Amino acid sequence: NVVDGTRSRITNHIDFASGAQFRVLLRATALSPLRVGLRFRFVKVSPPRPILGLLRTVVIPVPGPFLTRVLSLLGRGPKEGPPPAYFDVLYLDDELRVHVTGQGNLFVQRRAPWSR
């Protein structure tokens, strides 16, 4: 993850053995002293080879909460809406962050040497 606190952005870098890459851009908001709310903005998909010999990167926007609510009202989305995306910080220092997501997944992340 690359965290830009001044712009409230998190970019999740996912690299696959095939050479494909995903870059997931999220907006982060402090919901409490320990809870961080997340809103997915878009996903950049870079396949290992250009698509049709032309496209090197495809940007897929993620529908925002407003569009999700409209689709729900029109009967085309989940009735209860998507669950809120967030994580709770369990431990944080200059080198380490431990957090648990709203789905119960536990993450331990270490600061990259190049970001110090």
Steps between C-alpha positions, in 0.01 A plus 500: 500500500606854434337742743477871420367645825493861380268407211307227690591244235611139519624312196507123535763344269429140400760331279440155352760242397373526140610864486146637530445783746204649683511846655200568723447864598304568817397811691561471877310684773556489875168384648636487857845501663544132401262444206582596140217505248583408141332593174618322186555741209634293210716204401778519242562164336824448308508161328835331428450571128306783335134420429444470123856628463386849607376541857770479765282614790125485557341728761183366659303750710338368816139613543467747785249479785247720316488276192482190720200648686325590173551148365365359825188719475448387141518136610826437314734484798518336841206604717715564806772678300869415514659467843709801601872458432724581794781377719575537870860575601616256768864613516699778335858622529766637262563157346186290541122519460266223612134534406186295463249563221124516529492145359727375780823468297815574700793680333852567625682749280857627522619832361699453180873582533479752215224698674699586813 
